[in-house]
Amino acid sequence: MKIGELSRRTGVPTRMLRYYEEQGLLHPERAANGYREYGDSAVPCVQQIRGLLDSGLTTEIIRAIVPFLSDPREIHLHPECLTQETVALLRGEIARIQARIDCLARNRDALRAYLAAVQPDRVD
């Protein structure tokens, strides 16, 4: 399938699909006329990339693990993929996500405290 069809099937704009290719996340074949050609397996691959990006992972991390992923709903890291560099990358990402969670929790608690102060009779 061509890039327009992949875009329609995944809901990801063609510009983003080209970006995924530039980042080493997608690897389309090239037709004789230079057009990108994608197999049916590109649809779940793009869905998986989109989900990982939406969850906050960087393209660097996704590039390191996407060759070892088999299903958009599952992440099974193959032992080959767990180099020391990948382990350090994943640990750093876990720390970054945890820091975001902590910040969000502080903001949530501050907003709750504010609402409790200005509307003491309402319980949310």
N, C-alpha and C positions, 0 to 999 in steps of 0.2 A: 504494500500500500504506500501511497505517497504521503508526504507530510500533512497535507490538508485533511486527508482521511483520518490519519492518526489523531490530529487535532480534534476533529469532530467526534471520534470514538472515545476520547479521553477527557474532552472539555479543556484541554491545555492549549493555549494559543501557540501558533506556529513559531512565534518569536521565542517563546520559552523552550520549545522543543529544540530549536537551534542552539539556545543557550546551554541546555543540558548536554548537547553534543560537544559544544566548546569546552565544557567542564569535564568531559570524559565520562559522563554518566550514561549516554546513549551512543550506540555505534551502528548507524545505518549503513547499508550497502549503497553503492552509487551505481546508477544505471549508466548506460553508454552516453546518454545525453547529459550526465552530471546530476540528475535528480536523485534525491534521497529515496531509498526504497526500504521500507520497514516490513518485517515479518509480523505475523499475528502475535508473537510473543512480546512485541514492543508495547502492546496495550497494557498488560499487567505490570510490565516493567515501569512504564510511565506513571501508572497509578501508584506503584510503590514509591517511586522517587517523589512524587507529589506528596504522598502521606508522610514520608520522612522529612521533607522540607517543611511541611505544615506543622510537624511536631517540634520543629526548631533545630533539627540537625543541619550542620553545614554541608556544603557540597564536597568539602574535603573529606569529611567522615563518610558521606554517602558513597563517594568514589572508592573509598577503601573497602566498603562492605558490600556494595551492590552486586559485584560478581558472584557473591556467595549466597545471595538471597533467592528464594525459589517461589515465594508466594506473597502477594501484597499484604496479607494479614499476618504473616509470620516472619520472624527474623531468626534464622539458624546460622550462627557464625561457624563456618567450617574451620577446623583447626589450622589449616594453611593460612587463614586470614589473620590469625591472632599473633602477628609479629609483635615485638616489643614496642614498635612505633604505633601500631594500631591500638594496643592496650593503653598506651599513654594517651593517645588521642581520645579514646572512649572514656577513660577516667577523667580527663579534662572536661569532656562534654557533660559527664554526670555531675561534676562539681559546678559547672556553669548552669545547668538546669536546676540543681538544688538551690543555688543562689537566687535564681529567678523565682522559685517556689517560695523561698523565705521572704523575699521582697514582696511578692503578691500577698502572702499571709499577713505581713505587717500592715500593708495598705488596707486589706480587708478589715483587720482588727481596728485600725484607725477610723475607717468609715463607720463601722458598727458603733464605736465609742462616740463618734460625732452624732450619729442618729439617736443614740440613747440619751445624749445630753440635750438635743433639741426637741426630741419627741419621747420623753420618758414614759409616757403612757402606752406606747406601741411596742410590741415585742415582735421582732422579725427573725 
